[in-house]
C-alpha cells in the first residue's frame, strides 16, 4: 500500500499538473485572441491612414509607401486587377493573416495584409517556455510537497511512536495537544481519551482479577472449614466402639456442617447470578407489607427479640422474593451481631426501608467495606456466616435500580442499614395509612 505521504504528494502533483495544463491552454488561447485583435487593429489603422492620404490628394505609389510598415505588406492594384492571393491555409491554433481591401479615389485599390507569421513564431516560443516552466514547477513542487508533507504529518509520527511505546509497556504518556479545534488536535485528544479509557479498563481488569483470585481463595478457605469438620466427623462415626449418644451428637454436628457448606455454596451461586445479571420478576411490591411478613419470620427465629415496624405504605416495582431476601439478610445480620433481646426497629416510607439495631455498631471506616465479598469485621467473626449476606443484599438492591447503605446512627450507637428503591406509584404511597407499629 502507498504511504500517506506518497498519496498526498501524488494527489498534489496531479492537481498541480491539471492546473498548469489549464493555465497553459488558457494562456495560449488568450495570446492568440489578443494577437489577432492587435494585428487587426494595426491593419485597420493603416487602412485609415491610406484613406486619409487619398483624401489629401497623395498619389497611389506614395500612399502605398507611407502605409507600409513592419509586419504589414501593401499591394497596389490597378482598376480591374484581381488580388494575387491564395486563400490562407486554416490553422488549428494560432494567429491568422488580417487582410483589408482599401479602395482609392481613382478606382485602384490597396490590399493591406497583416502577416501572422511573426506572431505564430512568438506563439511557438511562448508554448515551449510554458511547457518547460510547467515541468520545472512540477519538479520543484514535488520536492517541496514531500518536505512540507513530512512536516505536516509529524504529529502522526509522534502518535505512532507513542502507541509503540505504550505497546512496549510505557504507560502514562500522552500527546496533550495544545489546540483541540484542528483536525490533528481533535485526533490527538481522541487518542488520549482512548488511552485513558484503555488504562482504566486495564486497571479495572487487573483489580477484578485480583478480587476474583482473593474471592476464590477466601471461598476455598471458607469451604475448607466445614469440609474438614465433616471429614473429621465421618472418621469418628466410623469407629464401631463409639457409644450411641456420641454417635448421635456427631450426626447432628455433621448435619450442621453440611448445612453450613450448603449455605456458602448457595451464597456463592447467588453472587454469580448477580454478576451475570439477575433476572427479576417485577411486580408492585408494598414495602410495608413485605417488612411485616419478614418480621413475622424473624420472630419465629428469635421470639425474645423486640422488633418494631413503623412508617407508611410505599409501593415499588420489584421482585418480591428478592426484596424479601434483602430484608431477611438485614434482620439476620442484626440478630447475629447484637446481644440477645436487643431491640431492632424497621421503618418504611418513600421507597426506603431502614433497619436499626442497638448493638455494638460499625466503625465509620468499615461502613463501606462490609459490603465487600467475604469480608467480616474482627468483632463479628464469632457470629458465624461467610460474609456474603450484605454483598448479596446490595447486589439485589442495585439490580432493582436502588442501593443499600450503612448510615451513621442518630443515637451514636448501633447500626443503621437503609434500602432505597425507586417509588413506583406516589399516589399509592399517599393513600396508604399514616403509620403502622408492631411490637413484640
NORJOKA-V309357 format. One record per pair of residues at least 12 apart in sequence whose C-alpha atoms are under 10 Angstrom apart, sorted by the first residue. I is the first residue (numbers start at 0). J is the second residue. If there is no record, write none. Layout:
i:I j:J
i:I j:J
//
This chain:
i:3 j:148
i:3 j:149
i:3 j:152
i:4 j:144
i:4 j:145
i:4 j:146
i:4 j:147
i:4 j:148
i:4 j:149
i:4 j:151
i:4 j:152
i:5 j:144
i:5 j:145
i:5 j:148
i:5 j:149
i:7 j:144
i:7 j:145
i:7 j:148
i:8 j:140
i:8 j:141
i:8 j:142
i:8 j:143
i:8 j:144
i:8 j:145
i:8 j:146
i:8 j:147
i:8 j:148
i:9 j:141
i:9 j:144
i:9 j:145
i:11 j:137
i:11 j:140
i:11 j:141
i:11 j:144
i:11 j:145
i:12 j:137
i:12 j:138
i:12 j:140
i:12 j:141
i:12 j:144
i:13 j:137
i:15 j:133
i:15 j:136
i:15 j:137
i:15 j:140
i:15 j:141
i:16 j:133
i:16 j:134
i:16 j:136
i:16 j:137
i:18 j:133
i:19 j:129
i:19 j:130
i:19 j:132
i:19 j:133
i:19 j:134
i:19 j:136
i:19 j:137
i:20 j:129
i:20 j:130
i:20 j:133
i:22 j:129
i:22 j:133
i:23 j:125
i:23 j:126
i:23 j:128
i:23 j:129
i:23 j:130
i:23 j:132
i:23 j:133
i:24 j:126
i:24 j:129
i:26 j:125
i:26 j:126
i:26 j:129
i:27 j:92
i:27 j:93
i:27 j:122
i:27 j:123
i:27 j:125
i:27 j:126
i:27 j:129
i:28 j:92
i:28 j:93
i:28 j:94
i:30 j:93
i:30 j:94
i:30 j:118
i:30 j:121
i:30 j:122
i:30 j:125
i:31 j:92
i:31 j:93
i:31 j:94
i:31 j:95
i:31 j:118
i:31 j:119
i:31 j:122
i:32 j:93
i:32 j:94
i:32 j:95
i:33 j:94
i:34 j:93
i:34 j:94
i:34 j:95
i:34 j:115
i:34 j:118
i:34 j:119
i:34 j:121
i:34 j:122
i:35 j:93
i:35 j:94
i:35 j:95
i:35 j:96
i:35 j:97
i:35 j:113
i:35 j:115
i:35 j:118
i:36 j:94
i:36 j:97
i:37 j:113
i:38 j:70
i:38 j:71
i:38 j:94
i:38 j:95
i:38 j:96
i:38 j:97
i:38 j:98
i:38 j:112
i:38 j:113
i:38 j:114
i:38 j:115
i:38 j:118
i:39 j:95
i:39 j:96
i:39 j:97
i:39 j:98
i:39 j:99
i:39 j:112
i:39 j:113
i:40 j:97
i:40 j:113
i:41 j:68
i:41 j:70
i:41 j:71
i:41 j:97
i:41 j:113
i:42 j:66
i:42 j:67
i:42 j:68
i:42 j:70
i:42 j:71
i:42 j:72
i:42 j:97
i:42 j:98
i:42 j:99
i:42 j:111
i:42 j:112
i:42 j:113
i:42 j:114
i:43 j:97
i:43 j:98
i:43 j:99
i:43 j:101
i:43 j:111
i:43 j:113
i:44 j:66
i:45 j:63
i:45 j:65
i:45 j:66
i:45 j:67
i:45 j:68
i:45 j:71
i:45 j:73
i:45 j:99
i:45 j:101
i:45 j:111
i:45 j:113
i:46 j:66
i:46 j:73
i:46 j:99
i:46 j:100
i:46 j:101
i:46 j:102
i:46 j:109
i:46 j:110
i:46 j:111
i:47 j:66
i:47 j:101
i:48 j:62
i:48 j:65
i:48 j:66
i:49 j:61
i:49 j:62
i:49 j:63
i:49 j:64
i:49 j:65
i:49 j:66
i:49 j:67
i:49 j:101
i:49 j:102
i:49 j:103
i:49 j:109
i:49 j:111
i:50 j:62
i:50 j:101
i:50 j:102
i:50 j:103
i:50 j:104
i:50 j:109
i:52 j:65
i:52 j:66
i:52 j:103
i:53 j:102
i:53 j:103
i:53 j:104
i:53 j:105
i:54 j:103
i:54 j:104
i:56 j:104
i:58 j:103
i:58 j:105
i:59 j:75
i:59 j:76
i:59 j:77
i:59 j:103
i:59 j:104
i:59 j:105
i:59 j:107
i:59 j:108
i:59 j:109
i:60 j:74
i:60 j:75
i:60 j:109
i:62 j:75
i:62 j:103
i:62 j:109
i:63 j:75
i:63 j:108
i:63 j:109
i:63 j:110
i:63 j:111
i:66 j:109
i:66 j:111
i:67 j:111
i:67 j:112
i:68 j:113
i:69 j:113
i:69 j:114
i:70 j:112
i:70 j:113
i:70 j:114
i:70 j:115
i:70 j:116
i:70 j:117
i:70 j:118
i:71 j:96
i:71 j:97
i:71 j:98
i:71 j:111
i:71 j:112
i:71 j:113
i:71 j:114
i:71 j:115
i:72 j:98
i:72 j:110
i:72 j:111
i:72 j:112
i:72 j:113
i:72 j:114
i:73 j:98
i:73 j:99
i:73 j:100
i:73 j:109
i:73 j:110
i:73 j:111
i:73 j:112
i:73 j:113
i:74 j:100
i:74 j:108
i:74 j:109
i:74 j:110
i:74 j:111
i:74 j:112
i:75 j:100
i:75 j:101
i:75 j:102
i:75 j:103
i:75 j:107
i:75 j:108
i:75 j:109
i:75 j:110
i:75 j:111
i:76 j:100
i:76 j:102
i:76 j:103
i:76 j:106
i:76 j:107
i:76 j:108
i:76 j:109
i:76 j:110
i:77 j:103
i:77 j:105
i:77 j:106
i:77 j:107
i:77 j:108
i:77 j:109
i:78 j:102
i:78 j:103
i:78 j:105
i:78 j:106
i:78 j:107
i:78 j:108
i:79 j:106
i:79 j:107
i:79 j:108
i:80 j:107
i:80 j:108
i:81 j:108
i:82 j:100
i:82 j:108
i:82 j:109
i:82 j:110
i:83 j:110
i:84 j:110
i:92 j:119
i:92 j:122
i:93 j:115
i:93 j:116
i:93 j:118
i:93 j:119
i:93 j:120
i:93 j:122
i:93 j:123
i:94 j:114
i:94 j:115
i:94 j:116
i:94 j:117
i:94 j:118
i:94 j:119
i:94 j:120
i:94 j:122
i:95 j:113
i:95 j:114
i:95 j:115
i:95 j:116
i:95 j:118
i:95 j:119
i:96 j:112
i:96 j:113
i:96 j:114
i:96 j:115
i:96 j:116
i:96 j:118
i:97 j:111
i:97 j:112
i:97 j:113
i:97 j:114
i:97 j:115
i:98 j:110
i:98 j:111
i:98 j:112
i:98 j:113
i:98 j:114
i:99 j:111
i:99 j:112
i:99 j:113
i:100 j:112
i:151 j:183
i:152 j:183
i:154 j:174
i:154 j:176
i:154 j:183
i:154 j:184
i:154 j:186
i:154 j:187
i:155 j:183
i:155 j:186
i:155 j:187
i:157 j:174
i:157 j:187
i:158 j:173
i:158 j:174
i:158 j:186
i:158 j:187
i:158 j:190
i:158 j:191
i:161 j:173
i:161 j:174
i:162 j:190
i:162 j:194
i:165 j:194
i:170 j:194
i:170 j:198
i:171 j:194
i:171 j:195
i:171 j:198
i:172 j:191
i:172 j:194
i:172 j:195
i:173 j:187
i:173 j:188
i:173 j:190
i:173 j:191
i:173 j:192
i:173 j:194
i:173 j:195
i:174 j:187
i:174 j:188
i:174 j:190
i:174 j:191
i:175 j:187
i:175 j:188
i:175 j:190
i:175 j:191
i:176 j:188
i:176 j:191
i:210 j:371
i:210 j:372
i:213 j:372
i:213 j:373
i:214 j:267
i:214 j:371
i:214 j:372
i:214 j:373
i:214 j:374
i:215 j:373
i:217 j:372
i:217 j:373
i:217 j:374
i:217 j:385
i:218 j:263
i:218 j:264
i:218 j:267
i:218 j:372
i:218 j:373
i:218 j:385
i:221 j:259
i:221 j:260
i:221 j:263
i:221 j:373
i:221 j:384
i:221 j:385
i:221 j:386
i:222 j:256
i:222 j:259
i:222 j:260
i:222 j:261
i:222 j:263
i:222 j:264
i:222 j:385
i:223 j:260
i:224 j:256
i:224 j:259
i:224 j:260
i:225 j:253
i:225 j:255
i:225 j:256
i:225 j:257
i:225 j:258
i:225 j:259
i:225 j:260
i:225 j:261
i:225 j:263
i:226 j:253
i:226 j:256
i:226 j:257
i:226 j:259
i:226 j:260
i:227 j:256
i:228 j:252
i:228 j:253
i:228 j:255
i:228 j:256
i:228 j:257
i:229 j:249
i:229 j:250
i:229 j:252
i:229 j:253
i:229 j:254
i:229 j:255
i:229 j:256
i:229 j:257
i:229 j:260
i:230 j:253
i:230 j:256
i:231 j:249
i:231 j:253
i:232 j:246
i:232 j:248
i:232 j:249
i:232 j:250
i:232 j:251
i:232 j:252
i:232 j:253
i:232 j:254
i:232 j:256
i:233 j:249
i:233 j:250
i:233 j:253
i:235 j:249
i:236 j:248
i:236 j:249
i:236 j:250
i:236 j:253
i:259 j:383
i:259 j:384
i:259 j:385
i:260 j:385
i:262 j:384
i:262 j:385
i:263 j:384
i:263 j:385
i:263 j:386
i:263 j:387
i:263 j:388
i:266 j:385
i:266 j:386
i:266 j:387
i:266 j:388
i:266 j:390
i:266 j:391
i:267 j:372
i:267 j:385
i:267 j:387
i:267 j:391
i:269 j:387
i:269 j:388
i:269 j:390
i:269 j:391
i:269 j:394
i:269 j:395
i:270 j:372
i:270 j:387
i:270 j:388
i:270 j:390
i:270 j:391
i:270 j:392
i:270 j:394
i:270 j:395
i:271 j:391
i:272 j:391
i:272 j:394
i:273 j:391
i:273 j:393
i:273 j:394
i:273 j:395
i:273 j:397
i:273 j:398
i:274 j:394
i:274 j:398
i:276 j:394
i:276 j:395
i:276 j:398
i:277 j:321
i:277 j:394
i:277 j:395
i:277 j:398
i:277 j:399
i:278 j:318
i:278 j:321
i:278 j:398
i:279 j:317
i:279 j:318
i:279 j:319
i:279 j:320
i:279 j:321
i:279 j:395
i:279 j:398
i:279 j:399
i:280 j:316
i:280 j:317
i:280 j:318
i:280 j:319
i:280 j:320
i:280 j:321
i:281 j:315
i:281 j:316
i:281 j:317
i:281 j:318
i:281 j:319
i:281 j:320
i:281 j:321
i:281 j:399
i:282 j:314
i:282 j:315
i:282 j:316
i:282 j:317
i:282 j:318
i:282 j:319
i:282 j:423
i:283 j:313
i:283 j:314
i:283 j:315
i:283 j:316
i:283 j:317
i:283 j:318
i:283 j:319
i:283 j:422
i:283 j:423
i:283 j:424
i:284 j:312
i:284 j:313
i:284 j:314
i:284 j:315
i:284 j:316
i:284 j:317
i:284 j:318
i:284 j:319
i:284 j:320
i:284 j:322
i:284 j:422
i:284 j:423
i:285 j:311
i:285 j:312
i:285 j:313
i:285 j:314
i:285 j:315
i:285 j:316
i:285 j:317
i:285 j:319
i:285 j:347
i:285 j:350
i:285 j:423
i:285 j:427
i:285 j:428
i:286 j:310
i:286 j:311
i:286 j:312
i:286 j:313
i:286 j:314
i:286 j:315
i:286 j:319
i:286 j:322
i:286 j:323
i:286 j:326
i:286 j:346
i:286 j:347
i:286 j:348
i:286 j:349
i:286 j:350
i:286 j:351
i:286 j:352
i:286 j:420
i:287 j:308
i:287 j:309
i:287 j:310
i:287 j:311
i:287 j:312
i:287 j:313
i:287 j:314
i:287 j:345
i:287 j:346
i:287 j:347
i:287 j:348
i:287 j:350
i:287 j:351
i:287 j:352
i:287 j:431
i:287 j:434
i:287 j:435
i:288 j:311
i:288 j:312
i:288 j:313
i:288 j:314
i:288 j:347
i:289 j:319
i:289 j:320
i:289 j:322
i:289 j:323
i:289 j:326
i:289 j:347
i:290 j:308
i:290 j:309
i:290 j:322
i:290 j:323
i:290 j:326
i:290 j:327
i:290 j:345
i:290 j:346
i:290 j:347
i:290 j:352
i:291 j:307
i:291 j:308
i:291 j:309
i:291 j:345
i:291 j:435
i:291 j:436
i:291 j:437
i:292 j:323
i:293 j:323
i:293 j:324
i:293 j:326
i:293 j:327
i:293 j:330
i:294 j:306
i:294 j:307
i:294 j:308
i:294 j:326
i:294 j:327
i:294 j:330
i:294 j:345
i:294 j:437
i:295 j:437
i:296 j:327
i:296 j:330
i:297 j:327
i:297 j:330
i:297 j:331
i:297 j:334
i:298 j:439
i:300 j:331
i:300 j:334
i:301 j:331
i:301 j:334
i:301 j:339
i:301 j:340
i:302 j:340
i:302 j:439
i:303 j:339
i:303 j:340
i:303 j:341
i:303 j:342
i:303 j:439
i:304 j:334
i:304 j:338
i:304 j:339
i:304 j:340
i:304 j:341
i:304 j:342
i:304 j:343
i:304 j:438
i:304 j:439
i:305 j:339
i:305 j:340
i:305 j:341
i:305 j:342
i:305 j:343
i:305 j:344
i:305 j:437
i:305 j:438
i:305 j:439
i:306 j:330
i:306 j:340
i:306 j:341
i:306 j:342
i:306 j:343
i:306 j:344
i:306 j:345
i:306 j:354
i:306 j:355
i:306 j:356
i:306 j:436
i:306 j:437
i:306 j:438
i:306 j:439
i:307 j:342
i:307 j:343
i:307 j:344
i:307 j:345
i:307 j:346
i:307 j:354
i:307 j:355
i:307 j:435
i:307 j:436
i:307 j:437
i:307 j:438
i:307 j:439
i:308 j:343
i:308 j:344
i:308 j:345
i:308 j:346
i:308 j:347
i:308 j:353
i:308 j:354
i:308 j:434
i:308 j:435
i:308 j:436
i:308 j:437
i:308 j:438
i:309 j:344
i:309 j:345
i:309 j:346
i:309 j:347
i:309 j:348
i:309 j:433
i:309 j:434
i:309 j:435
i:309 j:436
i:309 j:437
i:309 j:438
i:310 j:345
i:310 j:346
i:310 j:347
i:310 j:348
i:310 j:349
i:310 j:351
i:310 j:352
i:310 j:353
i:310 j:432
i:310 j:433
i:310 j:434
i:310 j:435
i:310 j:436
i:311 j:346
i:311 j:347
i:311 j:348
i:311 j:349
i:311 j:350
i:311 j:428
i:311 j:429
i:311 j:430
i:311 j:431
i:311 j:432
i:311 j:433
i:311 j:434
i:311 j:435
i:311 j:436
i:312 j:347
i:312 j:348
i:312 j:349
i:312 j:350
i:312 j:427
i:312 j:428
i:312 j:429
i:312 j:430
i:312 j:431
i:312 j:432
i:312 j:433
i:312 j:434
i:312 j:435
i:313 j:347
i:313 j:348
i:313 j:349
i:313 j:350
i:313 j:351
i:313 j:352
i:313 j:420
i:313 j:421
i:313 j:422
i:313 j:423
i:313 j:424
i:313 j:425
i:313 j:426
i:313 j:427
i:313 j:428
i:313 j:429
i:313 j:430
i:313 j:431
i:314 j:348
i:314 j:349
i:314 j:350
i:314 j:420
i:314 j:421
i:314 j:422
i:314 j:423
i:314 j:424
i:314 j:425
i:314 j:426
i:314 j:427
i:314 j:428
i:314 j:431
i:315 j:349
i:315 j:350
i:315 j:351
i:315 j:399
i:315 j:420
i:315 j:421
i:315 j:422
i:315 j:423
i:315 j:424
i:315 j:425
i:315 j:427
i:315 j:428
i:316 j:350
i:316 j:399
i:316 j:400
i:316 j:420
i:316 j:421
i:316 j:422
i:316 j:423
i:316 j:424
i:317 j:396
i:317 j:398
i:317 j:399
i:317 j:400
i:317 j:420
i:317 j:421
i:317 j:422
i:317 j:423
i:318 j:395
i:318 j:399
i:321 j:391
i:321 j:392
i:321 j:395
i:321 j:396
i:321 j:398
i:321 j:399
i:322 j:392
i:322 j:395
i:322 j:396
i:322 j:399
i:322 j:418
i:323 j:392
i:324 j:388
i:324 j:391
i:324 j:392
i:324 j:395
i:325 j:388
i:325 j:389
i:325 j:390
i:325 j:391
i:325 j:392
i:325 j:393
i:325 j:394
i:325 j:395
i:325 j:396
i:325 j:403
i:325 j:418
i:326 j:345
i:326 j:352
i:326 j:353
i:326 j:354
i:326 j:392
i:326 j:416
i:326 j:418
i:327 j:388
i:327 j:392
i:328 j:387
i:328 j:388
i:328 j:389
i:328 j:390
i:328 j:391
i:328 j:392
i:329 j:353
i:329 j:354
i:329 j:355
i:329 j:388
i:329 j:389
i:329 j:392
i:329 j:415
i:329 j:416
i:329 j:417
i:329 j:418
i:330 j:343
i:330 j:344
i:330 j:345
i:330 j:354
i:330 j:355
i:330 j:356
i:330 j:416
i:331 j:388
i:332 j:356
i:332 j:382
i:332 j:384
i:332 j:388
i:332 j:389
i:333 j:354
i:333 j:355
i:333 j:356
i:333 j:357
i:333 j:358
i:333 j:360
i:333 j:413
i:333 j:414
i:333 j:415
i:333 j:416
i:334 j:356
i:334 j:358
i:334 j:382
i:335 j:379
i:335 j:381
i:335 j:382
i:335 j:383
i:335 j:384
i:336 j:356
i:336 j:358
i:336 j:359
i:336 j:360
i:336 j:378
i:336 j:379
i:336 j:380
i:336 j:381
i:336 j:382
i:336 j:383
i:336 j:414
i:337 j:356
i:337 j:357
i:337 j:358
i:337 j:359
i:337 j:360
i:337 j:379
i:337 j:382
i:337 j:413
i:337 j:414
i:338 j:357
i:338 j:358
i:338 j:359
i:339 j:358
i:341 j:356
i:341 j:357
i:341 j:358
i:342 j:355
i:342 j:356
i:342 j:357
i:342 j:358
i:342 j:438
i:342 j:439
i:343 j:355
i:343 j:356
i:343 j:357
i:343 j:358
i:343 j:413
i:343 j:414
i:343 j:415
i:344 j:356
i:344 j:357
i:344 j:415
i:344 j:436
i:344 j:437
i:344 j:438
i:345 j:415
i:345 j:416
i:345 j:417
i:345 j:436
i:345 j:437
i:346 j:417
i:346 j:434
i:346 j:435
i:346 j:436
i:347 j:417
i:347 j:418
i:347 j:419
i:347 j:434
i:347 j:435
i:348 j:419
i:348 j:422
i:348 j:428
i:348 j:433
i:348 j:434
i:349 j:419
i:349 j:420
i:349 j:421
i:349 j:422
i:349 j:423
i:349 j:425
i:349 j:428
i:349 j:429
i:350 j:401
i:350 j:418
i:350 j:419
i:350 j:420
i:350 j:421
i:350 j:422
i:350 j:423
i:350 j:424
i:350 j:425
i:350 j:428
i:351 j:401
i:351 j:402
i:351 j:403
i:351 j:417
i:351 j:418
i:351 j:419
i:351 j:420
i:351 j:421
i:351 j:422
i:352 j:403
i:352 j:416
i:352 j:417
i:352 j:418
i:352 j:419
i:352 j:420
i:353 j:403
i:353 j:404
i:353 j:405
i:353 j:406
i:353 j:415
i:353 j:416
i:353 j:417
i:353 j:418
i:353 j:419
i:354 j:405
i:354 j:414
i:354 j:415
i:354 j:416
i:354 j:417
i:354 j:418
i:355 j:405
i:355 j:406
i:355 j:408
i:355 j:409
i:355 j:412
i:355 j:413
i:355 j:414
i:355 j:415
i:355 j:416
i:355 j:417
i:356 j:408
i:356 j:412
i:356 j:413
i:356 j:414
i:356 j:415
i:356 j:416
i:357 j:408
i:357 j:410
i:357 j:411
i:357 j:412
i:357 j:413
i:357 j:414
i:357 j:415
i:358 j:412
i:358 j:413
i:358 j:414
i:359 j:378
i:359 j:379
i:359 j:412
i:359 j:413
i:359 j:414
i:360 j:407
i:360 j:408
i:360 j:411
i:360 j:412
i:360 j:413
i:360 j:414
i:360 j:415
i:361 j:376
i:361 j:378
i:361 j:405
i:361 j:406
i:361 j:407
i:361 j:408
i:361 j:412
i:361 j:413
i:361 j:414
i:361 j:415
i:362 j:376
i:362 j:407
i:362 j:413
i:362 j:414
i:363 j:405
i:363 j:406
i:363 j:407
i:365 j:405
i:366 j:404
i:366 j:405
i:366 j:406
i:366 j:407
i:366 j:414
i:366 j:415
i:366 j:416
i:367 j:404
i:367 j:405
i:367 j:406
i:368 j:390
i:368 j:405
i:369 j:386
i:369 j:387
i:369 j:388
i:369 j:389
i:369 j:390
i:369 j:404
i:369 j:405
i:370 j:386
i:370 j:387
i:370 j:388
i:370 j:389
i:370 j:390
i:370 j:391
i:370 j:392
i:370 j:393
i:370 j:394
i:370 j:403
i:370 j:404
i:370 j:405
i:371 j:386
i:371 j:387
i:371 j:388
i:371 j:389
i:371 j:390
i:371 j:391
i:371 j:393
i:372 j:385
i:372 j:386
i:372 j:387
i:372 j:388
i:372 j:389
i:372 j:390
i:372 j:391
i:373 j:385
i:373 j:386
i:373 j:387
i:373 j:388
i:373 j:389
i:373 j:390
i:374 j:386
i:374 j:387
i:374 j:388
i:374 j:389
i:374 j:390
i:375 j:387
i:389 j:403
i:389 j:404
i:389 j:416
i:390 j:403
i:392 j:418
i:393 j:418
i:396 j:418
i:396 j:419
i:396 j:420
i:397 j:418
i:397 j:419
i:397 j:420
i:399 j:419
i:399 j:420
i:399 j:421
i:400 j:419
i:400 j:420
i:400 j:421
i:401 j:418
i:401 j:419
i:401 j:420
i:401 j:421
i:401 j:422
i:402 j:417
i:402 j:418
i:402 j:419
i:402 j:420
i:402 j:421
i:403 j:416
i:403 j:417
i:403 j:418
i:403 j:419
i:403 j:420
i:404 j:416
i:404 j:417
i:404 j:418
i:404 j:419
i:405 j:417
i:405 j:418
//
